[in-house]
Each structure stands twice: as structure tokens, then as C-alpha cells.
Amino acid sequence: MKTFDKAKWSRFALLVMGGGTIYKLANLKDVFYVPMQEHLGLSNTEIGMLLSINSIVATALFVVGGYLADRFQTRNVIALGLVGSGAIGLYMSTFPGYNQLLILFAMLAVCSDCLFWPALLKSVRALGDSKEQGRMFGFLEGGRGVVDTLVAFSALGIFVAMGSGMGGFRAAIITYSLIDVAIGVLLFFLLGKNAAARSEAGEVPAAAAKKPHVLDALKQIAKMPQLWLVSATVFMVYIVYVGLTYFIPYLSHVYGLPVALVGVFGIINQYGLKIAGGPLGGYLADKKVGSASRYLGLAFFALIPVMAIIILMPQGETFRIVAMAACLLFSLIVFTMRGVFWAPMDEVGIPEEISGTAFGVACLIGYAPGMFGFLIYGAILDANPGAAGYHLVFMIMGALAVLGGTVAMGLARMAKRNKALAAVSA
């Protein structure tokens, strides 16, 4: 293996470690949805509000984060985000009240979505050439799934070992927090050792490369319709992804899964499927379909019959395993989409020198469903108790998949035109 390749993949592995740890605290609901209700005294709507506040702050700061990614070394920005997130989690482990939790979830967004995420996306894009984008982002999602799963199972194991009660829940939060701090410190020192490997990864002094002014970059981006279509496609994937959270309480309340098994399902559903879904999506997009944007359109349409099965499935413990399998299949398809939904940035020709700001703008739009999706879904469930509320949420997700497929196919046509123009000008 060439020296550069070793540096490339070692940096990639470190970035995956950070990407797989920083969102645990803001997404406690993935594994500990029921304990959040029991030990923090939160309703579905209140949990939705915490997630919405987190997403509102994140969305407001994505462009700022993109600008920081273009201006500063990523090791500083990424490490600060991770260590800050861990410090917030340690305070969260004291079980503050709902109003304080609103502030903490907002602060977690600053650490993860402003400081960390745009810098991570810029770095990953720079590590691969135009033929590797689907696989690089797919491996990022898959690698995050590995780290996600290991960390989440560790926290769940501690939770169960301590009796699955309040003490166990507190210990799980502390575990997430300490891991964030440790990975942040590790990334700061180890990324610094590879400082000379590649400037585009953000590991050279800011003065070593010409950095565009944020206003100039925004003006340039505003004239790129392809960026807005990429953003809309990510938006549609994400609003469907938000609904995956509700498979967890659905299986518990409608199919009678015990709390510990619900936790295991939550880890597999939200984290474990990244391991297979991310790389699988990258492989299918690059090798089979030949276009990440076209793959996204096909995957959207594949979601529709699976959701029909979930909604029409008979209720009760007898059908527990079949219901779990259908939910996991739906989630797997979504995670293949999440693995590649940033790859079209390269397909449609977004200039690399402003990619940090471009990612920030695209994140602002693409992740916007986090501001309102959880709140709306949670309110629907509170207003419609039982299976009827879940089925209503799932029908909305199915309708959104139809719309998302239409948007993604439009993006695929634009990517095809861009490729043709690039071939002519070459």
C-alpha cells in the first residue's frame, strides 16, 4: 500500500470514530426512548421538542459550520465538538429538568452539527476521487455503524447490568460522555501527526491555501440549482429517516417487545444497519446503478411496498418476528440511501474549494426535517393512542417516499447532463 494510501485510510478511520460517537447523547432515544420517558418524565411530544430544538439550532448553524470547515484546521474543530459534547453529557447525567434539557440539547447541536459535521463531510469528500464518492460516503456511514453499535451495546450492557433502572440509565449517559471526550482528545493528537498528508482534509495551516470569503462562496452557491436539488433530495431522505425512531415504541406497544429487546432492536435499527447499509448503498450506487442520485430514486420507490407490509401486518405477539423483520428491511433501505445521499455533490460538479460552505448550506436544508419531524410525529402519536397513531405516521412516511423518489430522479437527470457536458469539454 502506498504511503499516501496509508495516510488516507488512517485519517478516514479516525474521522469515522468521531462520526460514530458524537451523536449518541443527542440521540438517546435510539436506544433509551422508554427510559427517557420513565426517568426523565418526558412525553412523546416533549421528546419530540428536545429533538426539534436540537435540529433548529443545528440548522441555523450549519452554514456557520461550513464556513469554519473552509477556514480552520479540522482537528481543532472536530476535537472541540467532541470534547464539548462529552462535557454536556456529564451534566445531563444529573437528570436536570425539562427546561434545562432544552438548553443542553441546543448546546449539543452546536458541538455536533456546527463544529463537527460540515468539517467531517469536507474531509471525507477530499479523501476520494470522483469515482470513489459513493463508496467513501458509504464506508463512512458503514464505519459509523460499527462504532455506533459497539458504543451503544456497551452502554446498553451497562444499563442492563445495573438493573435497567435509573442508575443504569445514568451510567449509560456517562459512558457516552466519556467516550466522546476520549475520542476528541485522540483525534486532536493523531490527526495532527498527519498534518502534511493533504491540505484538503484541513490539516495544514489556514494561511497555506487560499480560502474564499464566506459571502463570495454563498453568492457562488446561490447560482447553483444543482446544489438546491441535492439539498432537496437529502431533505426527503432525512424526513423518512426521522420516522425510523417510531419503529421502536411501535414494536413495544403493539407487538409486546420487552424493554431489553426493544433496546437491542433500537441499536440494530439505528446503528447496526449502518454497517451493512452504508457500504451496500455505496457499492450499488457506484458499481451497479452507476449514479448515486439515480440509486436514491430507485431506493425511494422500493420503500413503498415494504411500508405497505408494515401497515397491513396483523397485530399481536404472534407476528412479532415478522414485524421486526419488515421494520428492519425498511430501515436497511433508508440507511443505504443515507450512505450515499452526499455523493451527488460530486456528480453535479460542486467546486471543491467551496465544498465546506456548500455542505453547510445543503445540511441546513437537508437536515431541516429534524426541526419539525420528531415534534409532528410525536404529537400525532400522543393525539392518536395505539396502533392507529403509528399507522398514520407510517402512511405519511410512505407518501413522502413517493415524493422523494420523484425529486431524486430529477437530480439524476441533472447529474447525467453535467456528466455529458464535462465529457464534451474534456
Residue pairs with C-beta under 8 A, 6 or more apart in sequence:
4 197
4 198
7 194
7 197
7 198
8 127
8 197
8 198
10 194
11 123
11 127
11 191
11 194
11 197
11 198
11 201
11 203
12 124
12 127
12 136
12 139
12 140
12 143
13 143
14 186
14 187
14 190
14 191
15 78
15 120
15 123
15 124
15 140
16 139
16 140
16 143
16 144
16 146
16 147
17 147
17 183
17 186
17 187
18 78
18 82
18 116
18 120
18 183
18 184
18 187
19 116
19 120
19 140
19 143
19 144
19 147
20 143
20 144
20 145
20 146
20 147
20 148
20 151
21 82
21 147
21 151
21 176
21 179
21 180
21 183
22 81
22 82
22 85
22 111
22 112
22 116
22 180
23 112
24 148
24 151
24 152
24 155
24 176
24 179
24 180
25 85
25 88
25 89
25 92
25 108
25 173
25 176
25 177
25 180
26 51
26 54
26 105
26 108
26 109
26 112
27 270
28 36
28 173
28 176
29 36
29 47
29 51
29 245
29 248
30 152
30 245
30 248
30 266
30 267
30 269
30 270
30 271
31 152
31 155
31 156
31 172
31 263
31 266
31 267
31 270
32 159
32 169
32 172
32 263
32 266
33 47
33 245
33 248
33 249
33 262
33 266
34 249
34 252
34 259
34 262
35 159
35 164
35 169
36 42
36 47
37 43
37 44
37 47
39 95
39 165
39 166
39 169
40 95
40 98
40 101
41 98
42 50
42 98
43 378
43 382
44 249
44 378
44 379
44 381
44 382
45 375
45 378
45 379
45 382
46 98
47 374
47 378
48 374
48 375
48 376
48 377
48 378
48 379
49 102
49 375
49 378
50 101
50 102
50 105
51 105
51 370
51 374
51 375
52 370
52 371
52 372
52 374
52 375
53 102
53 105
53 106
53 109
54 105
54 106
54 108
54 109
54 370
55 109
55 367
55 368
55 369
55 370
55 371
55 372
55 374
56 106
56 109
56 371
57 106
57 109
57 110
57 113
58 109
58 112
58 113
58 114
58 363
58 367
58 370
59 113
59 363
59 364
59 367
59 368
59 370
59 371
60 364
61 109
61 110
61 113
61 114
62 113
62 114
62 117
62 118
62 360
62 361
62 363
62 364
62 367
63 218
63 357
63 360
63 361
63 364
64 114
64 360
65 113
65 114
65 115
65 116
65 117
65 118
65 119
65 360
65 363
66 118
66 122
66 356
66 357
66 358
66 359
66 360
66 361
66 363
67 214
67 217
67 356
67 357
67 360
68 77
68 114
68 115
68 118
68 119
68 356
69 77
69 118
69 119
69 121
69 122
69 202
69 356
69 357
69 359
69 360
70 122
70 211
70 212
70 214
70 217
70 354
70 356
70 357
71 206
71 211
72 202
72 206
73 202
73 203
73 204
73 205
73 206
74 119
74 120
74 122
74 123
74 191
74 201
74 202
74 203
75 187
75 188
75 191
75 192
75 202
75 203
76 188
77 115
77 116
77 119
77 202
78 115
78 116
78 119
78 120
78 184
78 187
78 188
78 191
79 184
79 185
79 187
79 188
79 191
80 111
80 115
80 184
81 111
81 112
81 114
81 115
81 116
81 184
82 111
82 116
82 180
82 181
82 183
82 184
82 187
83 180
83 181
83 184
83 185
84 107
84 110
84 111
84 115
85 108
85 111
85 112
85 177
85 180
85 184
86 176
86 177
86 178
86 179
86 180
86 181
86 182
86 184
87 177
87 181
88 104
88 107
88 108
88 111
88 177
89 173
89 174
89 176
89 177
89 180
90 174
90 177
90 178
91 104
92 101
92 104
92 173
92 177
93 170
93 173
93 174
93 177
95 166
95 170
96 104
113 363
113 367
117 363
118 356
118 359
118 360
118 363
119 202
119 356
121 342
121 355
121 356
121 359
121 363
122 200
122 202
122 355
122 356
122 359
123 200
123 201
123 202
124 136
124 137
124 140
125 133
125 136
125 137
125 342
125 345
125 346
125 352
125 355
125 359
126 198
126 200
126 201
126 352
126 355
127 136
127 198
127 201
128 135
128 136
130 346
131 286
132 286
133 286
133 292
133 342
133 343
133 345
133 346
133 347
134 281
134 282
134 283
134 285
134 286
134 292
134 295
134 340
134 343
135 279
135 282
135 283
135 286
136 282
136 343
137 278
137 282
137 339
137 340
137 341
137 342
137 343
138 278
138 279
138 280
138 281
138 282
138 283
138 285
138 339
138 340
138 343
139 278
139 279
139 282
140 278
140 339
141 274
141 277
141 278
141 279
141 281
141 282
141 335
141 338
141 339
142 274
142 275
142 276
142 277
142 278
142 279
142 280
142 282
142 339
143 278
144 274
144 278
145 271
145 272
145 273
145 274
145 275
145 276
145 277
145 278
145 335
146 274
146 275
148 267
148 270
148 271
148 272
148 274
149 267
149 268
149 271
149 272
149 274
149 275
151 175
151 176
151 179
152 266
152 267
152 270
152 271
153 267
154 175
155 172
155 175
155 176
156 172
156 263
156 264
156 267
158 168
158 171
158 172
158 175
159 168
159 169
159 171
159 172
159 263
160 168
160 260
160 263
161 168
162 168
162 171
164 259
164 260
191 203
192 203
194 203
195 203
195 204
196 203
196 204
197 203
199 208
199 209
200 352
210 353
212 220
212 353
212 354
212 357
214 357
217 354
217 357
217 358
218 357
218 361
220 351
220 354
221 227
221 354
221 357
221 358
221 361
224 350
224 358
225 414
226 348
226 349
226 350
226 411
226 414
226 415
226 418
227 345
227 348
227 350
227 358
227 361
227 362
228 365
229 348
229 407
229 410
229 411
229 414
230 344
230 345
230 348
230 350
230 362
230 366
230 411
231 361
231 362
231 364
231 365
231 366
232 365
232 366
232 407
232 411
233 293
233 296
233 341
233 344
233 366
233 404
233 407
233 408
233 411
234 341
234 342
234 362
234 363
234 365
234 366
234 367
235 365
235 366
235 367
235 368
235 369
236 300
236 400
236 403
236 404
236 407
236 408
237 296
237 300
237 334
237 337
237 338
237 341
237 366
237 404
238 366
238 367
238 368
238 369
238 370
238 373
239 369
239 373
239 400
239 404
240 303
240 334
240 397
240 400
240 401
240 404
241 334
241 338
242 369
242 370
242 373
242 374
242 377
243 373
243 377
243 393
243 394
243 396
243 397
244 269
244 270
244 330
244 331
244 334
245 270
245 374
245 377
246 377
246 381
246 390
246 393
246 394
247 265
247 269
247 327
247 330
247 331
248 262
248 265
248 266
248 269
249 262
249 381
249 390
250 327
250 387
250 390
251 257
251 262
251 265
251 320
251 323
251 324
251 327
252 259
252 262
253 386
253 387
253 390
254 315
254 323
254 386
254 387
254 390
255 315
255 316
255 317
255 319
255 320
255 323
255 324
256 316
256 317
256 320
257 265
257 320
257 324
265 324
268 328
269 327
269 328
269 331
270 331
273 328
273 331
273 332
273 335
274 335
274 338
274 339
276 332
276 335
277 331
277 332
277 333
277 334
277 335
277 336
277 338
277 339
278 335
278 336
278 338
278 339
279 339
280 332
280 336
280 339
281 295
281 299
281 335
281 336
281 337
281 338
281 339
281 340
282 339
282 340
282 343
284 295
284 336
285 291
285 292
285 295
285 296
285 340
285 343
286 292
288 295
289 295
289 298
291 347
291 412
291 415
291 416
292 340
292 341
292 343
292 344
292 347
293 343
293 344
293 347
293 348
293 408
293 411
293 412
293 414
293 415
294 408
294 409
294 412
294 415
295 336
295 337
295 340
296 337
296 340
296 341
296 344
296 404
296 408
296 411
296 412
297 405
297 406
297 408
297 409
297 411
297 412
298 405
299 333
299 336
299 337
300 337
300 401
300 402
300 404
300 405
300 408
301 401
301 402
301 405
302 333
303 330
303 333
303 334
303 397
303 398
303 401
304 398
304 401
304 402
306 326
306 329
306 330
306 333
307 330
307 394
307 395
307 397
307 398
307 401
308 398
309 326
310 323
310 326
310 327
310 330
310 394
311 391
311 394
311 395
311 398
313 319
313 322
313 323
313 326
315 387
341 366
342 359
342 362
344 411
344 415
345 355
345 358
345 359
345 362
347 415
347 418
347 419
348 411
348 414
348 415
348 418
349 418
349 422
350 358
351 358
377 393
377 396
380 389
380 392
380 393
381 389
381 390
381 393
382 389
383 389
384 392
